[in-house]
C-alpha cells in the first residue's frame, strides 16, 4: 500500500514538474516620457498541442486627469493555428473588448477599442499574432494578426534585431537580443509609450 501511494506521489510530482517546465514568464516595465507608469507580465503556457499566451498590464498616468487602465490579452493556439483571442481593457474612461474566434470555417472578429470598431468574418488561416512577439523574434514573418484590432499587420525587419509593425496607422518598433524581445516602442491613439524587459 505504501509503495503504491509512493508511486502515485512520484507520478504526480513528475506531472507538476513537467507542467512548470512548460510555462514561460517575462516581466516588463512600462514608461511614458521617461516616467514609469506601470508594469506588464507576459506568460506562455504549453499543454500538449495547445499553447496559451497571456499579457497582463496595469498603468496609471496623467492626461487631463488621472487615467487607470487594466489591459489583458489572452490568445489560444492549437499547434501553429490561431484559435481565439480576447483583449479586454478596463479603465476609468471606458471599457473595451475585442475578440477573434474560429468556428471551424471562419474567424468571427468583433474588435472594439478606443475610437475604433471593426467586425469581419475571415476565412484565411491565422498562424501568427502580435502576442507571440513577446516570446520569439519574428524571423521570416511578414504579417501577423493584431488581436486588439482584428486586422492583419505588416512585420518588417530593419536589421540588428529590429522590426517594425504597422496596423491601423500605428507603427510599433521592436528590439531583440539573442531572439528575445527587449524593448518595444508603441504608438497609441492616446499616448505613445515604451515597454522594457526587466530581466
QUITAWO-V921652 format. One line per field, one symbol per residue. ss: DSSP state (@ for helix, = for strand, . for the rest). phi: phi as a letter, one per 20 degrees, with the letter a starting at -180 (. if undefined). burial: 1 if it has 16 or more other C-alpha atoms within 10 Angstrom, else 0. A space follows every 10 residues. Layout:
ss->???
phi->???
burial->???
This chain:
ss->.@@@@@@@@@ @@@@@@@@@@ @.======== ==..====== =======..= ========== ==...===== ========.. ========== =..======= ==....==== ===..===== ==......=@ @@@@...... ..====.... =========. .======..= =======..= ======.... ..=====..
phi->.fffffffff ffffffffff fedcccdcdd cclndfdrcc cdcccdcmee dddbdccccb bdblpfddcd ccdccccdme efdabbdccd bfdqdcbccc cedocceddc dbcglbbbca ddeffedbcg gfffcbfefm edbbeegfem cfdeccfdnl mdcdccblne ddcddcclnd fdbbddebfe bfbdddfef
burial->0000000000 0000000000 0000011111 1000011111 1111110000 1111111110 1000000111 1111111000 0111111110 0000011111 1100001111 1110000010 0100011111 1111101100 0011111111 1111111000 1111111000 1111110000 1111111000 001111100
